[in-house]
């Protein structure tokens, strides 16, 4: 598993982690924004009026209302990206990463407008009377490139599993285990069954459930967030200062946080922003294509609200909770992921400027004096022998108070380990041990720690657990529709039932495997599906400009 995870990290360096991806995504959004005359500002208020359904006629084609289409799309975007993704972005790129999430959202509002308008225009009515639409149709009919449409659909099938499915249940299982001691296998089993029962009902059942779940989970999560933020009101302005002050320089080392470069803040901010609001990825247009609106541009205008709500509102609130509480730079007691744990030669301290600099180079794969440890260490009653001088890096921080336990089927730290610990290039070879200690945490775990740090106490963790459960489960529901529409496009409607079974199977598996591997897999898959869709948006730019310019805002 360690070797596979390292392969994913290397591969990500050439795809989502490479400079070309944020340049492609932001560059496309900026170009379309200027080319179309800033539609995200011009149509913003009108989008709220369309959302009420006041312009729908009895003869309007479609299966869902604009509100249901938006909430279905939001249920696909408002998920682990808002709770776990923000914590991940800050952990890797520092507070400055949030600025780039905002930029991605602002230009993403235009990108979303374009892809949804095109999807609505080129949607088709299937033999059973249902509506189907998405990038595969405007790539095929707008660009006359059936082969590229098939490539997109195949990638979307994989993306639905790799980003809309597996990271969601993975975060749910992790948080429910830490907050309520529910075994991941139980979480995976119960929610897999519920997922199957929902998705067999198609878009109408999905839209109905999403229109109920999204508002409820939004109220619960945002209310809890504001309680934490106002409890730390004195840190609100300093939090914004942390975000803005180091945008072009990278984030400085603070507490257990070893610092981050400008490139990391930019890359992770854009990647997490794209993962959160999905602008340019081509997923949301599949949900919006089913909406009852008279003009394709109207549904595009509704979709402008999506990145605004998802990233500029919900992600910002999460960021303020994490930053104002100070939890992002503190070390917390946790069970270590083996793929995130590295033993190095020598003793290092995060209050030593030279040590911090060398470790920052090390965790970013830059030339450094730091060497990984290969060999054996003796462990007595959970404590590592001091005969060989080593330090432990976990989740990009110097781990403290580390104890080694005997592994067990439940993955719980109960029995202290005595014996030999074998290491190869810093990584643990033993399969019979687990480590526990203090280190930085990330993703949903960081958000939960931030919620619990103040007046809410243990109840803050419950809010995150319940919010994540609703957010992430609704995301998995929405993405199942994106995947099965893609499968139907390539293989026909008969393939949908098989795709759904595979989808649910992967959902269950992701509940019980290593969290680091799941997230690294998601990093790679997301950018791949974006490429053919962004190409289509640029090629069809004149068409969308004509549609946008001719649209008259209704009273």
VEXDREN-2710 file (C-alpha; in Angstrom, 1 decimal):
% VEXDREN-2710
k/r/px/py/pz
1/UNK/0.0/0.0/0.0
2/UNK/2.9/2.4/0.8
3/UNK/4.4/1.7/-2.7
4/UNK/1.1/2.4/-4.4
5/UNK/0.6/5.6/-2.4
6/UNK/4.0/6.8/-3.4
7/UNK/3.2/6.1/-7.0
8/UNK/0.0/8.1/-6.7
9/UNK/1.9/11.1/-5.2
10/UNK/4.5/10.9/-8.0
11/UNK/1.8/10.7/-10.7
12/UNK/-0.1/13.7/-9.1
13/UNK/3.1/15.7/-9.5
14/UNK/2.6/15.5/-13.3
15/UNK/-1.2/16.0/-13.3
16/UNK/-3.1/18.0/-10.6
17/UNK/0.1/18.9/-8.8
18/UNK/1.8/20.3/-11.9
19/UNK/1.7/24.1/-12.6
20/UNK/-0.3/23.6/-15.9
21/UNK/-3.5/22.5/-14.2
22/UNK/-4.2/25.6/-12.1
23/UNK/-3.1/27.7/-15.1
24/UNK/-5.6/25.9/-17.3
25/UNK/-8.5/26.1/-14.9
26/UNK/-8.0/29.7/-13.8
27/UNK/-6.9/30.9/-17.2
28/UNK/-10.0/29.5/-18.9
29/UNK/-12.2/31.0/-16.3
30/UNK/-10.5/34.4/-16.6
31/UNK/-10.7/34.3/-20.4
32/UNK/-14.4/33.4/-20.5
33/UNK/-15.2/36.0/-17.8
34/UNK/-13.7/38.8/-19.9
35/UNK/-15.0/37.4/-23.2
36/UNK/-18.6/37.1/-22.0
37/UNK/-18.6/40.4/-20.1
38/UNK/-18.5/39.2/-16.5
39/UNK/-21.7/37.1/-16.4
40/UNK/-21.2/36.1/-12.8
41/UNK/-21.9/39.7/-11.8
42/UNK/-24.3/40.7/-14.5
43/UNK/-26.7/37.8/-13.9
44/UNK/-26.1/37.1/-10.2
45/UNK/-29.2/38.7/-8.8
46/UNK/-31.4/37.4/-11.7
47/UNK/-30.3/33.8/-10.8
48/UNK/-32.1/34.1/-7.4
49/UNK/-35.3/35.1/-9.2
50/UNK/-35.1/32.1/-11.7
51/UNK/-34.6/29.8/-8.7
52/UNK/-38.1/30.5/-7.4
53/UNK/-39.6/28.9/-10.5
54/UNK/-41.6/32.0/-11.4
55/UNK/-40.8/31.6/-15.1
56/UNK/-41.7/28.0/-15.5
57/UNK/-44.7/27.3/-17.8
58/UNK/-46.8/24.2/-17.9
59/UNK/-45.3/23.2/-21.3
60/UNK/-41.7/23.6/-20.1
61/UNK/-39.7/20.4/-20.7
62/UNK/-37.7/18.8/-17.9
63/UNK/-37.9/16.5/-14.9
64/UNK/-36.8/18.8/-12.0
65/UNK/-37.4/22.5/-11.0
66/UNK/-34.5/24.9/-11.1
67/UNK/-34.4/24.7/-7.3
68/UNK/-34.2/20.9/-7.3
69/UNK/-31.5/21.0/-10.1
70/UNK/-29.5/23.4/-8.1
71/UNK/-29.8/21.5/-4.8
72/UNK/-28.9/18.2/-6.6
73/UNK/-25.8/19.9/-8.1
74/UNK/-25.0/21.4/-4.7
75/UNK/-25.4/18.1/-3.0
76/UNK/-22.7/16.9/-5.4
77/UNK/-20.4/19.8/-4.6
78/UNK/-21.1/20.6/-0.9
79/UNK/-19.4/17.6/0.7
80/UNK/-16.0/16.6/1.9
81/UNK/-14.5/19.5/-0.1
82/UNK/-16.2/22.0/2.2
83/UNK/-15.5/20.2/5.5
84/UNK/-12.4/18.0/4.8
85/UNK/-11.1/19.7/1.6
86/UNK/-10.6/23.1/3.3
87/UNK/-8.7/21.5/6.2
88/UNK/-6.6/19.6/3.7
89/UNK/-5.8/22.8/1.7
90/UNK/-4.7/24.7/4.8
91/UNK/-2.7/21.7/6.1
92/UNK/-0.7/21.5/2.8
93/UNK/-0.7/25.1/1.5
94/UNK/-1.3/27.2/4.6
95/UNK/-3.9/29.9/5.1
96/UNK/-2.9/31.5/1.7
97/UNK/-4.5/28.5/-0.1
98/UNK/-7.9/29.9/0.9
99/UNK/-7.3/33.0/-1.3
100/UNK/-6.8/30.8/-4.3
101/UNK/-9.9/28.8/-3.5
102/UNK/-11.8/32.1/-3.7
103/UNK/-10.2/33.1/-7.0
104/UNK/-11.1/29.6/-8.4
105/UNK/-14.7/30.1/-7.3
106/UNK/-15.1/33.6/-8.7
107/UNK/-13.8/32.7/-12.2
108/UNK/-15.5/29.3/-11.8
109/UNK/-18.9/31.0/-11.6
110/UNK/-18.4/31.9/-15.3
111/UNK/-17.1/28.5/-16.2
112/UNK/-20.1/26.9/-14.6
113/UNK/-22.4/29.3/-16.4
114/UNK/-20.9/28.2/-19.8
115/UNK/-20.9/24.5/-19.3
116/UNK/-24.5/24.3/-17.8
117/UNK/-25.9/26.5/-20.6
118/UNK/-24.4/24.3/-23.2
119/UNK/-25.5/21.1/-21.5
120/UNK/-29.1/22.4/-21.3
121/UNK/-29.1/23.4/-25.0
122/UNK/-27.8/20.0/-26.2
123/UNK/-29.7/17.8/-23.8
124/UNK/-31.7/15.0/-25.4
125/UNK/-35.0/13.1/-24.6
126/UNK/-34.5/9.4/-24.2
127/UNK/-37.0/6.7/-25.5
128/UNK/-38.5/6.4/-22.0
129/UNK/-39.3/10.1/-22.0
130/UNK/-36.5/11.1/-19.5
131/UNK/-34.1/13.9/-20.1
132/UNK/-30.4/13.3/-20.3
133/UNK/-27.6/15.9/-20.8
134/UNK/-24.0/16.8/-20.1
135/UNK/-20.7/17.6/-21.7
136/UNK/-20.7/14.4/-23.8
137/UNK/-23.7/15.7/-25.8
138/UNK/-22.2/19.2/-26.5
139/UNK/-18.8/17.7/-27.3
140/UNK/-20.5/15.2/-29.8
141/UNK/-23.0/17.6/-31.4
142/UNK/-21.4/21.0/-30.9
143/UNK/-17.9/19.9/-31.8
144/UNK/-18.7/16.8/-33.9
145/UNK/-16.2/14.8/-31.9
146/UNK/-17.9/11.7/-30.8
147/UNK/-14.6/10.0/-29.8
148/UNK/-13.7/12.9/-27.4
149/UNK/-17.3/12.7/-25.9
150/UNK/-16.7/9.0/-25.3
151/UNK/-13.3/9.7/-23.6
152/UNK/-15.0/12.3/-21.4
153/UNK/-17.8/9.9/-20.4
154/UNK/-15.4/7.1/-19.6
155/UNK/-13.3/9.5/-17.4
156/UNK/-16.5/10.8/-15.8
157/UNK/-17.5/7.2/-14.9
158/UNK/-14.1/6.8/-13.1
159/UNK/-14.2/10.3/-11.6
160/UNK/-17.7/9.6/-10.1
161/UNK/-16.2/6.7/-8.2
162/UNK/-12.8/8.3/-7.5
163/UNK/-13.9/11.7/-6.2
164/UNK/-17.7/11.8/-5.8
165/UNK/-17.8/8.4/-4.1
166/UNK/-14.7/7.1/-2.3
167/UNK/-13.5/10.2/-0.5
168/UNK/-17.0/10.9/0.8
169/UNK/-17.5/7.6/2.7
170/UNK/-13.9/7.6/3.7
171/UNK/-14.3/10.8/5.6
172/UNK/-17.7/9.8/7.0
173/UNK/-16.2/6.5/8.4
174/UNK/-13.2/8.3/9.8
175/UNK/-15.2/11.0/11.6
176/UNK/-18.0/8.6/12.9
177/UNK/-15.2/6.3/14.2
178/UNK/-13.5/9.1/16.1
179/UNK/-16.6/10.8/17.4
180/UNK/-19.0/7.9/18.1
181/UNK/-16.6/4.9/18.0
182/UNK/-18.6/3.3/15.2
183/UNK/-16.5/0.8/13.3
184/UNK/-15.8/1.7/9.7
185/UNK/-17.1/-1.6/8.4
186/UNK/-20.5/-0.9/10.0
187/UNK/-20.6/2.6/8.6
188/UNK/-19.7/1.3/5.2
189/UNK/-22.3/-1.5/5.3
190/UNK/-25.3/0.6/6.4
191/UNK/-24.6/3.6/4.2
192/UNK/-23.9/1.3/1.2
193/UNK/-27.4/-0.2/1.5
194/UNK/-29.0/3.2/1.9
195/UNK/-27.1/4.5/-1.1
196/UNK/-28.3/1.6/-3.3
197/UNK/-31.9/2.2/-2.2
198/UNK/-31.8/5.9/-3.2
199/UNK/-30.0/5.7/-6.5
200/UNK/-32.2/3.0/-8.0
201/UNK/-34.9/5.7/-8.1
202/UNK/-33.1/7.8/-10.7
203/UNK/-32.9/11.6/-10.9
204/UNK/-36.4/12.3/-9.6
205/UNK/-35.8/10.5/-6.3
206/UNK/-32.3/11.9/-6.1
207/UNK/-33.6/15.5/-6.7
208/UNK/-36.4/15.1/-4.2
209/UNK/-34.0/13.9/-1.4
210/UNK/-31.4/16.5/-2.3
211/UNK/-33.9/19.3/-2.1
212/UNK/-34.7/18.2/1.5
213/UNK/-31.2/17.3/2.7
214/UNK/-29.2/20.3/1.4
215/UNK/-31.2/23.1/3.3
216/UNK/-31.3/21.0/6.5
217/UNK/-27.6/20.2/6.5
218/UNK/-26.7/23.8/5.6
219/UNK/-28.5/25.2/8.6
220/UNK/-27.0/22.7/11.0
221/UNK/-23.4/23.2/9.8
222/UNK/-23.5/27.0/9.4
223/UNK/-25.1/27.6/12.8
224/UNK/-22.4/25.5/14.5
225/UNK/-19.7/27.3/12.5
226/UNK/-20.8/30.7/13.6
227/UNK/-20.9/29.7/17.2
228/UNK/-17.2/28.7/17.0
229/UNK/-16.2/31.8/15.0
230/UNK/-17.9/34.2/17.3
231/UNK/-16.4/32.4/20.3
232/UNK/-13.0/33.3/18.8
233/UNK/-14.2/36.7/17.5
234/UNK/-10.8/38.3/18.5
235/UNK/-9.1/36.1/15.9
236/UNK/-11.4/36.8/12.9
237/UNK/-9.4/39.8/11.6
238/UNK/-6.0/38.0/12.2
239/UNK/-7.4/35.0/10.3
240/UNK/-8.1/37.2/7.2
241/UNK/-4.6/38.7/7.6
242/UNK/-3.1/35.2/7.6
243/UNK/-5.0/34.5/4.3
244/UNK/-4.0/37.7/2.5
245/UNK/-0.6/38.6/3.9
246/UNK/1.3/35.6/2.4
247/UNK/-0.6/35.0/-0.8
248/UNK/2.5/35.6/-3.0
249/UNK/5.2/34.5/-0.6
250/UNK/3.9/31.3/0.8
251/UNK/2.9/30.6/4.4
252/UNK/5.4/30.9/7.2
253/UNK/6.0/28.2/9.8
254/UNK/3.7/28.4/12.8
255/UNK/3.6/26.0/15.7
256/UNK/3.7/22.5/14.3
257/UNK/3.1/23.7/10.8
258/UNK/6.4/23.7/8.9
259/UNK/5.4/26.3/6.3
260/UNK/4.4/26.1/2.7
261/UNK/5.6/27.7/-0.6
262/UNK/3.7/30.0/-2.9
263/UNK/3.4/27.1/-5.4
264/UNK/1.9/24.8/-2.9
265/UNK/-0.7/27.4/-1.7
266/UNK/-1.6/28.1/-5.3
267/UNK/-1.8/24.5/-6.4
268/UNK/-3.7/23.2/-3.4
269/UNK/-6.0/26.2/-3.3
270/UNK/-7.0/25.7/-6.9
271/UNK/-7.2/21.9/-6.6
272/UNK/-9.4/22.1/-3.5
273/UNK/-11.5/24.9/-5.0
274/UNK/-12.0/22.8/-8.1
275/UNK/-12.7/19.7/-6.0
276/UNK/-15.2/21.6/-4.0
277/UNK/-17.3/23.5/-6.6
278/UNK/-16.4/21.3/-9.6
279/UNK/-16.4/24.3/-12.1
280/UNK/-15.0/23.1/-15.3
281/UNK/-15.1/19.4/-14.4
282/UNK/-18.3/18.8/-16.3
283/UNK/-20.2/17.0/-13.6
284/UNK/-22.9/19.6/-12.5
285/UNK/-24.2/20.2/-16.0
286/UNK/-25.4/16.6/-16.0
287/UNK/-27.8/17.5/-13.1
288/UNK/-28.8/20.9/-14.4
289/UNK/-29.7/19.5/-17.9
290/UNK/-32.8/17.9/-16.4
291/UNK/-34.2/21.3/-15.2
292/UNK/-37.4/22.9/-16.4
293/UNK/-36.2/26.3/-17.8
294/UNK/-37.4/27.9/-21.0
295/UNK/-34.0/29.1/-22.1
296/UNK/-30.7/27.2/-21.7
297/UNK/-29.1/30.5/-20.5
298/UNK/-31.5/30.6/-17.6
299/UNK/-30.2/27.3/-16.2
300/UNK/-26.7/28.6/-16.7
301/UNK/-27.6/31.7/-14.7
302/UNK/-28.9/29.5/-11.9
303/UNK/-25.7/27.5/-11.8
304/UNK/-23.7/30.7/-11.2
305/UNK/-25.0/30.5/-7.6
306/UNK/-23.4/27.1/-7.1
307/UNK/-19.7/28.1/-6.7
308/UNK/-20.8/31.2/-4.7
309/UNK/-22.7/29.1/-2.1
310/UNK/-20.3/26.2/-2.1
311/UNK/-16.9/28.0/-2.0
312/UNK/-17.4/31.7/-1.2
313/UNK/-19.9/30.9/1.6
314/UNK/-19.5/27.4/3.0
315/UNK/-15.8/26.9/2.4
316/UNK/-15.0/30.4/3.8
317/UNK/-17.0/29.7/7.0
318/UNK/-15.1/26.4/7.4
319/UNK/-11.7/28.2/6.9
320/UNK/-12.6/30.8/9.6
321/UNK/-13.5/28.1/12.0
322/UNK/-10.1/26.3/11.5
323/UNK/-8.0/29.5/11.5
324/UNK/-9.7/31.4/14.3
325/UNK/-9.5/28.4/16.6
326/UNK/-5.8/27.9/15.9
327/UNK/-6.3/24.2/15.5
328/UNK/-4.6/24.1/12.1
329/UNK/-1.1/24.7/13.6
330/UNK/-1.5/22.7/16.8
331/UNK/-0.6/19.1/17.2
332/UNK/-3.4/16.7/18.3
333/UNK/-3.5/13.2/19.6
334/UNK/-4.4/10.8/16.7
335/UNK/-3.8/7.3/15.3
336/UNK/-1.1/7.5/12.6
337/UNK/-1.6/6.5/8.9
338/UNK/1.4/4.4/7.9
339/UNK/1.5/6.0/4.5
340/UNK/1.9/9.4/6.2
341/UNK/4.6/8.3/8.7
342/UNK/8.3/8.6/7.9
343/UNK/11.3/7.9/10.3
344/UNK/14.3/10.1/9.7
345/UNK/17.8/10.0/11.0
346/UNK/18.6/12.5/13.8
347/UNK/16.7/14.6/16.2
348/UNK/14.7/17.5/14.9
349/UNK/12.7/20.3/16.6
350/UNK/10.1/22.6/15.1
351/UNK/11.4/25.5/17.3
352/UNK/14.7/25.4/15.5
353/UNK/14.8/27.6/12.4
354/UNK/17.3/25.4/10.5
355/UNK/15.5/22.2/11.4
356/UNK/12.2/23.7/10.1
357/UNK/13.9/24.8/6.8
358/UNK/15.4/21.4/6.2
359/UNK/12.2/19.5/7.0
360/UNK/10.2/21.8/4.7
361/UNK/12.6/20.9/1.9
362/UNK/12.2/17.2/2.8
363/UNK/8.4/17.1/2.8
364/UNK/8.4/19.0/-0.5
365/UNK/11.0/16.6/-2.1
366/UNK/13.6/19.3/-2.4
367/UNK/17.4/18.9/-1.8
368/UNK/18.0/18.6/1.9
369/UNK/20.3/17.2/4.6
370/UNK/17.5/15.1/6.0
371/UNK/17.9/11.3/5.5
372/UNK/15.3/8.6/5.9
373/UNK/16.0/5.7/8.3
374/UNK/16.5/2.2/7.1
375/UNK/17.0/-0.6/9.6
376/UNK/15.5/-1.9/12.8
377/UNK/14.5/-0.2/16.1
378/UNK/13.8/-2.0/19.4
379/UNK/10.4/-1.2/21.0
380/UNK/9.8/-1.9/24.7
381/UNK/6.3/-1.4/26.1
382/UNK/5.4/0.9/23.2
383/UNK/8.5/3.1/23.6
384/UNK/11.2/3.2/20.9
385/UNK/14.7/2.6/22.1
386/UNK/16.9/5.7/22.3
387/UNK/20.0/3.8/21.1
388/UNK/19.5/5.0/17.6
389/UNK/18.7/8.7/17.2
390/UNK/15.6/9.2/15.0
391/UNK/12.7/11.5/14.6
392/UNK/9.2/10.7/13.3
393/UNK/7.4/12.8/10.7
394/UNK/3.6/12.4/10.5
395/UNK/1.3/14.4/8.3
396/UNK/4.2/16.8/7.6
397/UNK/4.9/17.6/11.2
398/UNK/7.3/16.4/13.9
399/UNK/5.4/13.8/15.8
400/UNK/5.5/13.9/19.7
401/UNK/4.7/11.5/22.5
402/UNK/4.6/8.5/20.1
403/UNK/3.6/5.1/21.4
404/UNK/3.5/1.9/19.4
405/UNK/0.7/-0.6/19.9
406/UNK/-0.2/-4.1/18.7
407/UNK/-2.5/-3.9/15.7
408/UNK/-5.9/-5.5/15.9
409/UNK/-8.9/-6.1/13.6
410/UNK/-10.5/-2.9/14.8
411/UNK/-7.4/-0.7/14.4
412/UNK/-7.6/0.4/18.0
413/UNK/-4.6/1.4/20.2
414/UNK/-5.1/-0.8/23.3
415/UNK/-2.1/-3.2/23.8
416/UNK/1.4/-1.8/23.9
417/UNK/3.9/-3.4/21.5
418/UNK/7.2/-5.0/22.5
419/UNK/9.5/-6.2/19.7
420/UNK/11.3/-5.1/16.6
421/UNK/10.2/-2.2/14.3
422/UNK/11.5/-2.7/10.8
423/UNK/11.9/0.3/8.5
424/UNK/12.7/0.7/4.8
425/UNK/13.6/4.2/3.5
426/UNK/11.7/5.6/6.5
427/UNK/8.5/3.6/6.1
428/UNK/7.3/0.9/8.5
429/UNK/7.5/-2.6/7.2
430/UNK/5.6/-4.3/10.1
431/UNK/2.0/-5.1/9.5
432/UNK/1.4/-5.9/13.2
433/UNK/1.7/-2.5/14.7
434/UNK/-0.1/0.9/14.8
435/UNK/1.3/4.2/16.1
436/UNK/-0.4/6.9/18.2
437/UNK/0.9/10.3/19.2
438/UNK/0.6/14.0/18.6
439/UNK/0.9/15.6/15.2
440/UNK/-0.9/17.9/12.8
441/UNK/-4.1/16.6/11.5
442/UNK/-6.0/17.4/8.3
443/UNK/-9.2/17.0/6.3
444/UNK/-12.4/16.4/8.3
445/UNK/-10.4/15.5/11.4
446/UNK/-8.9/19.0/11.5
447/UNK/-12.4/20.6/11.1
448/UNK/-13.8/18.4/13.9
449/UNK/-10.9/19.4/16.2
450/UNK/-11.5/23.1/15.5
451/UNK/-15.2/22.7/16.3
452/UNK/-14.4/21.0/19.6
453/UNK/-11.8/23.5/20.7
454/UNK/-14.2/26.1/22.1
455/UNK/-17.6/26.6/23.7
456/UNK/-19.2/23.7/21.8
457/UNK/-16.7/21.1/23.3
458/UNK/-17.6/17.5/22.4
459/UNK/-20.8/18.7/20.7
460/UNK/-18.8/20.5/18.1
461/UNK/-17.4/17.1/16.9
462/UNK/-21.0/15.8/16.7
463/UNK/-22.0/18.8/14.5
464/UNK/-19.1/18.0/12.1
465/UNK/-19.9/14.3/12.2
466/UNK/-23.6/14.8/11.4
467/UNK/-22.9/17.6/8.9
468/UNK/-20.3/15.5/7.1
469/UNK/-22.6/12.5/7.1
470/UNK/-25.4/14.5/5.4
471/UNK/-23.0/16.5/3.1
472/UNK/-20.9/13.6/2.0
473/UNK/-23.7/11.1/1.6
474/UNK/-25.7/13.5/-0.5
475/UNK/-22.6/14.0/-2.6
476/UNK/-22.3/10.3/-3.2
477/UNK/-25.9/10.2/-4.3
478/UNK/-25.6/13.0/-6.8
479/UNK/-22.4/11.6/-8.3
480/UNK/-23.9/8.2/-8.8
481/UNK/-26.3/9.9/-11.3
482/UNK/-23.4/11.6/-13.1
483/UNK/-21.6/8.2/-13.4
484/UNK/-24.7/6.3/-14.6
485/UNK/-25.6/8.9/-17.2
486/UNK/-22.0/8.6/-18.5
487/UNK/-22.3/4.8/-18.5
488/UNK/-25.6/5.0/-20.4
489/UNK/-24.0/7.3/-23.0
490/UNK/-21.2/4.9/-23.8
491/UNK/-22.7/1.5/-23.2
492/UNK/-26.5/2.1/-23.3
493/UNK/-29.1/2.1/-20.6
494/UNK/-28.7/-1.6/-19.8
495/UNK/-25.3/-0.9/-18.4
496/UNK/-26.6/1.5/-15.7
497/UNK/-27.6/-1.3/-13.2
498/UNK/-24.1/-2.8/-13.4
499/UNK/-22.5/0.6/-13.0
500/UNK/-24.6/1.3/-9.9
501/UNK/-23.5/-2.0/-8.3
502/UNK/-19.8/-1.3/-8.9
503/UNK/-20.4/2.2/-7.6
504/UNK/-21.9/0.9/-4.3
505/UNK/-19.2/-1.7/-4.0
506/UNK/-16.4/0.9/-4.2
507/UNK/-18.3/3.0/-1.7
508/UNK/-18.1/0.2/0.8
509/UNK/-14.5/-0.6/0.2
510/UNK/-13.4/3.1/0.6
511/UNK/-14.9/3.0/4.2
512/UNK/-12.2/0.6/5.4
513/UNK/-9.0/1.4/3.5
514/UNK/-6.2/4.0/4.1
515/UNK/-7.4/7.6/4.0
516/UNK/-4.2/8.9/2.4
517/UNK/-4.5/6.6/-0.6
518/UNK/-8.1/7.6/-1.2
519/UNK/-7.3/11.3/-1.2
520/UNK/-4.3/10.9/-3.5
521/UNK/-6.4/8.9/-5.9
522/UNK/-8.9/11.7/-6.0
523/UNK/-6.2/14.3/-6.7
524/UNK/-5.3/12.5/-9.9
525/UNK/-8.7/11.6/-11.4
526/UNK/-10.3/15.0/-11.0
527/UNK/-8.0/17.0/-13.4
528/UNK/-8.1/14.3/-16.1
529/UNK/-11.8/14.6/-16.7
530/UNK/-11.5/18.4/-16.7
531/UNK/-9.3/18.6/-19.8
532/UNK/-11.7/17.5/-22.6
533/UNK/-14.5/19.6/-21.0
534/UNK/-12.4/22.8/-20.8
535/UNK/-11.3/22.2/-24.5
536/UNK/-15.0/22.1/-25.4
537/UNK/-15.8/25.3/-23.6
538/UNK/-13.1/27.1/-25.4
539/UNK/-14.0/25.8/-28.8
540/UNK/-17.7/26.6/-28.3
541/UNK/-17.1/30.1/-26.9
542/UNK/-18.7/31.9/-29.8
543/UNK/-21.8/29.9/-29.4
544/UNK/-22.2/30.7/-25.8
545/UNK/-21.4/34.3/-26.4
546/UNK/-24.3/34.5/-28.9
547/UNK/-26.6/32.8/-26.4
548/UNK/-25.6/35.1/-23.6
549/UNK/-25.7/38.4/-25.6
550/UNK/-29.2/37.6/-26.9
551/UNK/-30.7/36.7/-23.5
552/UNK/-33.0/39.4/-22.1
553/UNK/-33.2/39.6/-18.3
554/UNK/-36.8/39.0/-17.3
555/UNK/-38.6/41.1/-14.7
END
